Amino acid sequence: MKVGPTSGAEYLLRRQQGQKMKLKEKFVEIYDMFLTGQDPAQGKDPEAFWDELFLIKVNEDYLSSSLRQLSEDQLLAIKDGINSIFLHAVQTMRDPMPQRRLHAMQTLTVVLGEIFRKKFHNWSFDVIHLLTGLSHADLVFRTLLQELCTILDSEESLHMQVVALRLAIALACGNDNVNKNSLNEYFMQKDIFPSLIKFLVKVESIELAFEAMSLLGLLANYNKYETQNRYLASLAALNDDVILQKMAMVITHTCDRMRKSYTEVMDDDEQSTVSKLTSAFSYVTGMLWNPKSQDISVTDEAFARLPDGRITVLLVFYDLIYTNKRFIRIFLNYSTLSSSSGVSQDSSTGQQLSLEVSETGLGAFLSFSSYLLQHNRTHRSSPYTHLCLIILLILVEDTSSYPHLCNIPQSQDPTFATAANAAATTVGTNAPTSTGVVRLCRQRQPVLPKFKGPVPMAAALLDVILGFLKHNMKKKMQVDCFRIAVAIVFNMAARFKALRVRLPYHWVEMWNTLQGLVKFLQANAKVFQNHPEARDLVAETIDLVNYFVTFGDMIMPDPASLYALYYEIVRSGIDPFSDLAKEFSISVQPPLPAPLPHHDLTSRNRLNLASSPISSPPESVIGSPPPLGSVPVLGSPPPSPYHPNPSFRSASPSNSHSHHHHHQQRVIILSLSNINQVYTFFFSHLLAWRDANPTRSLGPDLVSTIIKDHYQDLTLVPNTLDSFLSMRQNGTAGLGGVRSGGGYGNGAGGLSTHSPAGSSPVNGLGPHPAWDGYTEVPGKVYFFRQLTRWIVSDFRSISRHNASSVALLNISKAVS
């Protein structure tokens, strides 16, 4: 049968001329025989034949294209030849001659990569049968991994170690579903973690260190829900600060490079000369010709290809953030200015890398996150968006993050001082930087107001979340991601209140975004009613608004920010909240009182007000912290509205409002008392002013003035919010301990409670659930399994791209 390159792609040293025969290079001639079912070693000394074969330079392009042209059945028909190549290549990895070892590994990488592309009926069985035969599989693959470790641990050349790393990657990325790649079981038997860590620490190239880290992340997620994963356990136990700082450096620079991929498509830096010239040129040419349709389609297509394969680093970043508290401190303290390793080499260009604006690890991650979350438009970007939000949630739930997010001296809180000072001592840095210039995405309209100068990292983080909320409201939106985003804001607000931090921020944008989300959910209630987590999102969003209404005066930097919130509530009315609760069968307790007798609240009598005229407060420094000892120490994160209890997820209402559901739905109880109190209180004063001044119009500025004048007379309804938070933080509330994950916690301060129908109430509102923070619960396994499919595909792609980079070619030339 005809195999190998077809017409026009033959690998010849000399084409046929007259009576002279075609002259093929020796590598091509030998493998042509293998791939046509012949034995090129027949009649020769086998040992001499294989020694000679692995001295010949590997023609990777030819071998790859030839194997790719063979079908699954054709490959199985030449199983003996493939077996022979694979077994002798593994055996040659022990050869004392470096050139033979190098060529053997290159051959194995190509053979594995092309065979793994095939769609066998019984993938694991057929692959092992084809490569080694069932009887030799254990011995051959154990030998292969042992030799890989030996090479990575040795003082071999960098080129040799890079080829060994790429061979390990090819083996681990065999199947798109990492859990169905049975060859990964050999990685569990032979631990290559120490070898990869040693390579990671000594290599100078960010790209190569990234590949080693991403391989660790992939192996750490192999069957981690079924058995104890040794790589995940090793990441969690890692406490060497030099290693952890190198990992923080790799993540920081990788995030910065990925962010640059977005700005290369569209430069959104308003201070950039190129950006200014482009804007001016667009303004002039736009009057004569409108190229928008073409430019937008090209730009959207370019954004759809982003992020690039480096995004796989998020998986190992997540594992480290979630399991290793020491790494969190190292990462939050990491700065390219204080790190001796802050300048690195790009393996593809050999040029030095440096961060443009975000000089801290946290700043670089926030900058990249803003671009990823706003350009979340494809099936590929969706799971990465989900993972990015989870990482942010874990960070804001961790107590040690807040000296880095806010301008809080570490001496104000013994917990913060112990954690952050320990990290600063071991890493060799000063106190963590809580302010900085973070470049956030401004490529999609509407954009948030731009900060002028350094701002607290907490403000940049809130902008990242608002950017996600604003640009992802769509009928097919990721409801679970919106829940995480709301949880992040709630956690930060609760922590600000507990630490008495008044964050300078454009809070008006927060109120507009939350109101916009409420109205969007109300307008699309029928679309989302069948979504299993939509009711939770509704309850958590309303709870968050209620939290700001109740405790905003303890969080806002100035009264104007709180007045803006009250203005938005007066402008929209109570109906969007009560109607939304009714649409999703959420009980409002206590029931809302009847409208005041001297007026009704119909749309005819509502005030037609514009958006809030109140501007954002100046970005000044955060207010002075309270005296030492006055700040309560939080023993555990505030409750977070994230994971539902899997046992409750399938429930659906059976009442008349939701007749299309078939199962009983758990009870969700909300309190709208304070939102209604704000609305009716100020609305009554507005109506009184209108009755007293029938000839004057009531505009936004005058409404704001009336709110300001009567604010001191406003009395809000007492609730169990703070008492419940205190009980939770002291470990006396809820149904489980810290990180139990055994139940669903709405976490919006007890204003919303979720329970199975018929459960006994607590404090008149229903039982509070047992949520104590983000936890990987079995109900979310499907997300990580979907994610790892993209991780494998992207990691395989970026590894192959790096393998053909200019740097690797230069290394090859240097070695030869």
N, C-alpha and C positions, 0 to 999 in steps of 0.2 A: 504494500500500500504506500501511497505517496504521503510523506510527512515532511515536517520542517518548512522552511521558507518557500513560498510559492513564487510565481512569475515576478521578475524584476527585483526580487529581494534575496537572491542567492548570495551566500557568503563565500566568495571565490577569491583566491589569490591571483588567478589568471583565467580569463574566459577562453573557450575553445577557439583556436585560430588555425585553420587548415587541418593538418594532421596532428597538431599538438592537442593533447587532451586537456580538459578543464582541470585546473589545479586548485583544490580546496585546502584551506588551512587545516592543520592536523586535528585540532579540537573539533571542528565541524565534521570532518570525515569520520572520526571515531563515534561521535554522538549520533550522526546519521545512521550508523549501523545499529546502535543501541535502540534508537527510536523506530526502526523498521523491523525489530524482532531478531536481529542478528547478534552474534557474539563476537565483538572485535578482538577479544582475548583468546579466541580459539586458536590452538596451534602455537601459542606463545607462552613464555614463562609468566604465569599469573602475577607473581610478586613484582617482576620487572615491568610488566605492562602497567599496573596500577601506580607504581612509583613514577613511571614516565608520564602517565596521564595527568597526575596532580602536579607535575612540574610545568605543564603547559598553561599559559595564561587563559583564564576562563573568558569565553565570549558570552557574556551574560545576555546580551540582546538576542543572539541567535538561540541560545538554550531556552530563554523565556518564550520567544515567539513560536518556537517549534513545539514546546509542550502545550502552549495555549491552543494550537491548532488541532490537537488530538482530543477526541471525545472521551467521555468516561469509559465507554466500552473498549475503545482503542488502547487506552492506558492500561486497563485491566488485562488486555491481551498481551501486553509486553511487560507484565508484572515482574518476571524474572530479571529482566534488564534493569528496571527501576530499583528492585531489591538490591541488586549487585552494586549499583552506583551508590545508593544510600548507605549500605553497610560498610563498603570500603571507604567512603568519605568520612564516616564517623570514626572508623579505625585509624585513618590517616591523621585525625586531629591529635593523635599521640605521637606523631612523627617528630623526630628531633629537628628536621629542617623547617624553618619558618615559612618558606615559600609554599611547601606542600600543605602545611596546616592552613595557610591563608586561602589557597585555591580550593581546598576541601570545604571550608566553611562557606565560601562564595557559591560553590556548587549546591550545597545543602540549602542555602537561603533561597536560591532561584527555584530549585525543585519543590521545596515546601510551599513557597508562595504560589506557584502555578497549580500544584495539585490541590491546594486548599481552595482555589477558585472554583473547582468543579462541583457539580451538584449530584453527588452520589446518592443512591437510594437509601443506603444505610451508612451515613457519613463516617462515623467513628470506626465502624468495622472495616469498611472498604478502604479508608485512608491507611489504617494500620496494616491491613492485609497487603496493600500496594507498596508501602514503604519498607516494611521490615518482615512481614509475615507474623502471624499471631504468636508463634513459638519464640521468636527472638525479640519481641517488642520491649519487654521490661529491661532486658540487658542492654539493648541498643540505646534506648532513650535515657536510661540512667547514666550510661557512659557519656552520651552527648552532653548532658547537663553538668556532669562532673568536669568534663574538659572545658566547658564554657566558664565554669567557676575558676578553674586553674588559670585560664588565660586572663580573666578579669582581675584576678588576685596577683598575677605575676608582674614582672617588669617588662612585659612585651611592649612592642611599639604601639603608639596610639592607634595607628591604622589597624593593626591586628585586633586590638580590643574593641574598636568601633565595629568591625566586621562580626566579632563575637556577640556584641550587643544586638546588632541587627538580626543575627540568626535567632537569638532568644526572642526578639520581638516577633519575628515571622512565625515562630513556634507557638507563642502565646496568642497571636491574633489569627489563628487558623480558621476559626468559625466565627461568624458574626455574633452568635450568641456565646459569650465567653463561658457560660455554664455548661454548654453542650460540647465544648472542645475537650474531649476526654484526655487529650495529651497534656492539658494543664494539670492533671492529677500528678504527673511526674514532678512538676514544680512544687507541689505540696510535699512530695516525698524527699526531694533534694532541695534544701533551702538555699536559694541564691541571693537572699536579702543582704548578707554581709558583703558579698562580692559587688553587688550593684551599688551599695552605699560607699564602698571604697572607691569605685570608679567615679561616682558622683562627686566625691569630695576633691579628688585630685585633678579632674578634667577642668580646663579653663573655659571651654566653649559652653555658652549658655544652651545652645541647641542640643548638644550631646548630653548635658546634664538634664535638660528637659526630657529627653527620650528615656533616660534611666529612671527618672522620677515617674513618668507616665506609665512605664512598664510595672513599677512597683504598685501604682494605683490600680492598674488593671488586675494584677495578680491578687491584690488585697480584696477584690470584689468577686473572686471566683467562689461560687457556692457558699458565700459568707452567711447565708440564712440557714443552710442545711447543716454545715459542720463548722468547727472552729477553724478560722483561717489564720495560718501562722504569720502571713505577711501583714494582715490587719493588726494582729496582736503586737508584732514587732514595731509597726508605726506608732501604735498607742504607747508603747514602752520606751520609745526613743527619747533619750534625755541628754544626748551630747549636743552642747550648744553650738559647736562648730558645724556639725551636720545640719542642725535645724536652721542655723543662720544661712547656710548655703542653699537650703531648700527655699527659705524666704526670699533670697536673692533671685533664684530662678523664677519663682512665681511672680515677683515684682517686675522683672524685666520682660517676662513672657506676656503679662497683662499689658505692659506698655507697648510692646510690639504689636499686639492684637488691636489695641486702640488706634495705633498709627495706620493700620490697614483701613480703618473707617475714614480717617481724615485724609488719606491719599485719594479716596473716591470723591470726597467733598470736604474742602477746607472750611471749617466752621469757626475758625479763630477770627474774631472781629478785629483783632489788632494786626492780623497778618496783612502784609503789603499785597500779596497775591490775591487775598480775599477781597481787599478794598478795590483793587483794579478790576477784578472779575465782576464785582457788584456794579461798578461804574459802567463797565462795558455792556453788561446785561441791561442796564437801564437805558443806555443809548440805543442799542440794537433792538431792544424790545419794542420801541416805538415804530420800527420799520418792519420787523420780522419777528414772529413768535415761534421760536424753536422748542417751546416747552414740551410738547408731546414727545418729540424725539429724545430730548435730553433727559426727561423724567424716566422714560422707559429704559434708557441705557443706564442711568444711575441706579434705578431700582434693581435692575438685573445684577449690577455690580454689588449692591448691598445684599442681595439674596445669596450670594456666594460666601458671604461672611457670617460668622467668624471663620478663620482658617483652621487647619488641623491642630494648631497649638492649643485650641480650646480644651483638648483632652486633659490639660494640666489641672482643670477644675476638679476632676475626680479625686486625685491624690490630695489636692488642697482641701477638699471637703473632708476626706478621711482624717487628715491631720487636725483640722479645726474641730472636728466633732469628737475625736478620741484623745487628743493630746493637748492638755491644758498648757503645758510648757511651751509648745509651739505657738499657741495663741499669743503668749507674752513676747516670745521672740519676734513673731511677725509684726505685732503692733509696735515694737520698738525698732524695727528694721528701718534704716535710712541709708540711702546711697551715699550720703555725705559722711556718715559716721562709719560706714563699712569699708574695710580695706579692699573688699572685693566688689565695690560699687561699679567699677569699670570692667567690662568684659569684652570678649571677642565674639563676633558673629561668625559662625562656622561656614556660612555660605559666601560671605564677602571678605572676611578677615578684618573688617572695620570695627572700631571701638563703638560700643553701645553706651548710650547715656539717656537718662530720662529727661523729657522736655520740661515738664512742669511738676509732675507729682514725684517728689523725691522720697516719699515714704512708701512702704509696702501697702498700707491701708489706702493711701491716696491713689496709687496706681490701680489698685483693685476697684475702687469706687469709680475712677475715671473710665476704665474699660466697661464696668457694669452699666454705666449710664448709656453707653453706645449699644451694648448688647440688648438691654431691656427695651430701648426705644425702637430698635430695628428687629423686633421679634415678629417676623412675618412668615416664616417657613416651618414646615414640620421638623426640620433639622434644628432650628434655633430654639424651638419650644422646650425640649427637655433641658437644654443648657440654661435657658432662662429660669426654669424651675429650680435647677441646682444652684444657680447664682443667688436666687432669693433665699434659699435654705441657708446658704453660707452666711448671708447678711443677717438672717434671723438668729443663727447661732451666735454670731458676734454680739448682737445687741442684747441677747439673753445672758451673756457672760459679764460678770461684775467687773472684771479687770479691764474691760474695753473702755469704760467711761472716762478715765483720765486722758485717754487718747481721743475720745470723741468730744469732750467738753473741757473747758478751762478750769479744771478742779485740781488744786494742789494735792499731791498724793498724801500729804500729812493730814488732810481732812478726814480720811477714812482709813483706819488700820488695815482693812481688807485690801484696799487699793495699794496702800503703801507697801505691804508685804509682797504682793504679787508684782507690782510694777518695778519696785526698787530691786527686787531679786533679779528680774530680767535685765534691768539696766546694768547691774553689777556683773552678771555673767557674760553679757554680750559686749560690754565695754562702751555703752552709750550713755548719754545723759538722760535726764527726765524726758518722758515721751512728749513729742510735739503734738499739741491738740489743735493747732491752727495751721493752715497752709493754703496754697493755691492749687485747686484741683480742677483740671480741665473737664468739664461736663459737656455732654452732647447737646448741640444746638443746631442739629441738621433737620429737625422736623418741627413744623409749626403746630400749635403755638409753643413758643419757648418760654421758659421761666426767666424771671429777672436775673441778670448776671451779677454775681458778687464782685465788688470792687476791693481787690486786695485779699489778704489771707482771711479765712473764716474758720470757725470750728468745724472739725470733721463731721460732727453731728449734723450741721446744716447741709453739708454736701451730701451726706447719706440721705437726708430727707428729700433733697432735690432728686436724687436717683430714684427714690420710690415714687415721688409725684410724677416724674417723667414716665415711669412705667404705667401708672394708673391713667394718666392723660392719653397716652398713645396706644393703649391696648383695649380700650372699651369698644367691643364689637360683639356681635351676636354669637360668634364662635370663640369668645374669649376663654382663657384658661381660668376657670373659677377657682381652682385650687391655688393658683399663683396669686390671684387677687386676695385670697384669704391670708396667704403668707405676708403679702405687702401690708395689709391692714394690721396684722399681728406685729410687724416690725414697728410701725408707727405707734401702736399701743404700748409696746414694751418700752420704747424710748420715752414716751410721754409719762408713763408710770415711774420710770427711773428718774426723769427730770424732777418730778414732784417730790420723790423720796429724798433726792439729794439737794433740793431747793435750788435747782439750776434754772435760770431764766434765759432761754436760748434766744439770741438775736437772730431773727429769721423772718422771711416774708410770709407770715402766717396767713395773710389774706389768700395766698395761693393754695394753702392747705384747705381753708374753708371752701373756696370755690371748687376744688377738686373733689372733696368729700360730698358736697352738695350735688355736683355733677354726677358722681357715682350713684347717689341715691336716686336721682331722677332717671338715670339710664336704666337702673334695675327696675324702676317702676314702669317705665315705658316699654320694657321688654320682659315683663313678668311672665307672660305666657310662654316665651321662648325658654326661660330658665326654670320653669316650675318642675320639669322632669329631671333636672340635674341634681344628683345626690348631695351636692355640697352648696347649692344655691341658697337654701334657707339659712345655712350657717353664715354665709357671706353677708346676707341681708342683716341678720341679727348682729353680727360683729361690726358692720359698718355703722349701724345706728348706735350701738354701744360706744363706739369710738367718738362719735359726735357728742353723745351724752357725757362721756368722760371729760371732753374738753369744755363742755358747758358747765359741768359741775366743778371742775378743778382748774379751769383755765387761768384763773387769777393767781394760781401758784406756779404757773409754767410760763406765761407770757412775759416778755421783757417790759411791756408798757401797757397801760389801759387801752390804747388805741387798737392793739391787736385783738383784744377781747371784744371791744365794741364792734369790730369788723365781723366777728363770729355772730354776735347777736343781730347785727344788721342782716346777715345772710338768712338767719332763721326767720326774722320778721318778713323779709322779702319773699321767702318761699312758703312760709306758713307751716302748720303742723301736719297738713294733709299728706304731703309726700311721705312722711314717716309712718303715719297711721295707715294710710292706704297700702303702702308697701308691706307693712306687717300683716294686714288683712289678706293681701294677695297670696302670701306665703303661709297662711294659717298660723301666724305667730301671735300668741296671746299677749295682750297689753295689760299689765297689772301694776298698780291699780288702774281701773278703767279711766279713760279721760273724762273730765267733767263736761257738762253741757256748755255750749257757747254762752258768753255773757248775755244777759237779757236785753241790754240796750243796743246790741248790734249782732249781726250774724257774720260768719266767716266765709260766706260764699265768694266765688271768684269775682262777682260783680262789685263787691265792696272791698276787695283786696287792693292794696296799694300797688300801683304799677311803678316799681322802683327799678333802677338800673343796677348794675354790679356795684359792689361796695366802693364808695369814693375814698375810703380810708387807705392811705398808702402804707407800704411796708415800713417797719421801723428801721432806723439806720443800722448798718452792720457794725455796731460798736462792740466792744469787748463784753463778754458775759458779766453779769452783775457779780459783785463780790460774794464769795461763798460765806456761809454762816460760820460762827465761831467754832473753834475746835471742840469736838464732842457733841455738837448739837445736831449733826447729821446722822440719821439712823443708819446702822450698818445692815445691809440686806443680806440675809443668809442664803437666799435662793432667788432666782429670777422671778419677776412678776409673772402671773399666769398669762399664758399666750394662747390666743384663739387660732389653733392650727389643726391638729389632727382629730378627726372624729373617732369615736369608739367604733371599731369595725362591726361590733354586734348590733349597733344602732343604725348603720348606714343604709340598710335596705328598707327602712321604715318609710311609709308614705301616709299622708292623711286619708282618712276614710269618710270625712265629713262632706257636707254638701258643697263646700267651696272647692274641693279637689276631688271630684267624683271620678276623675280619670286615673287616680292612683288605686293600687290594689292592696296595699299593706298599711297597717297602722303606723303612724308616724310619731316619733318622740315629741314630747311637749317642749316648746321653746317659749320662754316668758321674757318679755321686755318691760322696762319701765320708761315711759315717755314723759313722766311728770315734770322733770326739770326743763326739757325742751319745750313742753307745752307752757310751762310757767313763764319762761323767757318770752315766748311768742305772745301770750295773752297779756302779760304785764306791759310790755312796750307797745303792743298794738292798741291797748286801751288808752294809753297816753297819746298815741298818735291820733286816735279817733276823737279824743277830747280836744286836742289842739285843732283838729279840722273843724269840729263843731263850733269852737270859739273863734275861728278865723275862716269863715266860709268863703271869703273873697280871695284868699291867698292859696297858692298851690304848695303842695308838700313835696319838695324835691329831696334827692338823696342827701345833700349836705345838711338840710334842716332835720331830716330823720336822724342822721348821725348825731347832731347836736342834742336832740331830744333824748336819744339813748344815753349819751354822756351825762346829761343833766339829771336823769332819773336812775342811773345805775346804782347809786348808793342805797336806794330804797328797795332794790330787788332782793327778794328772799327765796332761796331755792329749797326744795323739798329734801329733808334729811333722808339718807339711804344707807344701805349696808356696805357700800363700796369700800370705804377705807377700813372698816372693821374686818371685812373679809380678807382684804389684802394683808392686813396685819396678822390675821390668823394663818394665812397661807405662808407668810414669811417666817412665822414662828413654828411652822410645822404642825399646827393644830387644826387645820381645815383641810377639806378635801377627803378623798377616799383612798389616797395612796401617798407614798413617799416621793422624794425627789427623783425626777426622771423616771417615774413609774410608767408613764405612757399607757396606763391601763384604762383610762377613760378619756372622754373628750372634755377639754377645758375651754370654755369660751374666752375666759380671761379678761373680759371687759369690765372688771371690777365688780362683779356680782350683779350688775344691772340686767344681765341676760343669763338665764339659767336653762340648762338643757337636761332633760331626764326622760326616762321611759314613761309613757302614759300611765297614770295611776300611782306614781311614786309619791311618797309623802313629802310635803313642802318643808323647807328650812327658812326661818325668818320670814315666812309668808310669801316667799318668792319661788320656792322649789329648791331641790338639792343642788348644791354646787358640785361640779364634776372634779375629777382628780388630775387635772392637767397641771404639770409642773415644769413644762418647757418642751422644747423640740426633742423628740425621740423617734428613731426609726422603728415604726410599728409594722407588723406583718401586713396591714392593709395597704401600705405604700410600697411593698416589694415590687409591684408591677411597674412602678415608675422607674426604679433603678434598673430593672431588667430591660426596659425600653431604652434607657439612657446608655447602658453599656453596649448596646448594639451600635449606636452612633459613635461611641468612644472607640470601639474596635475599628470601625470603618475609617474614622478620621485619623486615628493613630497609625494605622497601616498606611494611609495615604501620605501623611506628613513624614513618616519614616522613609518611605520610598523616595519622596521628594528630596529629603536631606541626603539620602544615599547617593543621589546623582548630582549633588551640589558641587560648586567649584572647589570648595575646600577639600573635599574628599578626593577629588581628582588630583589636586596639588599634592596631597599626602601620598597618593599612589605613585606619582612621578618621583617624589622624594625617596620613597622606599626602593623603587626599582633602580 
